Amino acid sequence: MRNSLTRICALATLWCWLAPVAVGAAAGKAERIVIVADSRVHTGCLAWLANLYNENLAYFTLVTVLVIPSLGVILGTITGFLLTRLGVNLKSRVLAEH
């Protein structure tokens, strides 16, 4: 029983490895897909970001990694300030469940 289970697992693994190769071999040579952002319809910062995406993905990634956490910190600070002004105490965690 163990020997047949081992063979079934080995054949299933072999099939999972070879099936994509067989399917890919049946098709013709694939061309590379180029994904670009349409910067003709944007102006200002959006046009700059679209052009940056089209020209250099490394710089686009760097700008994205720097901008998103910065905006999170700014929005969190503004939200904390507004909630404090409304009287919500964010520094203590008292559960109101009984």
C-alpha positions, -999 to 999 in steps of 0.1 A, spaced: 0 0 0 28 24 9 47 16 -23 16 24 -45 9 56 -25 45 67 -31 42 60 -68 9 80 -70 25 109 -52 56 108 -75 34 107 -106 12 136 -94 43 157 -87 58 148 -120 25 157 -137 24 191 -119 59 199 -131 55 187 -167 20 198 -175 28 236 -178 58 227 -200 36 206 -223 10 233 -226 36 260 -232 52 239 -259 19 236 -278 16 273 -283 37 295 -306 64 318 -294 50 344 -270 57 380 -273 66 402 -244 38 422 -230 46 458 -223 24 476 -197 24 513 -198 4 541 -182 -15 564 -204 -2 598 -194 -20 618 -221 -51 622 -201 -35 633 -168 -21 666 -157 1 677 -128 12 651 -103 -7 623 -119 10 629 -152 44 630 -135 37 597 -118 24 581 -151 56 593 -169 78 581 -140 61 546 -142 66 545 -180 103 556 -178 118 540 -147 101 515 -125 128 517 -99 122 554 -93 85 549 -93 88 521 -67 110 544 -46 86 573 -48 57 550 -39 75 535 -9 83 569 4 49 586 -3 25 560 11 39 557 46 44 595 47 7 601 39 -2 575 65 17 593 92 2 626 82 -34 613 81 -29 595 114 -16 626 130 -45 647 118 -70 621 129 -54 618 163 -55 656 167 -91 658 156 -102 630 179 -84 646 208 -102 678 201 -135 659 201 -127 645 236 -118 609 226 -89 597 248 -66 576 226 -39 571 252 -58 548 276 -76 516 268 -105 511 292 -129 484 281 -165 493 287 -178 457 285 -194 442 316 
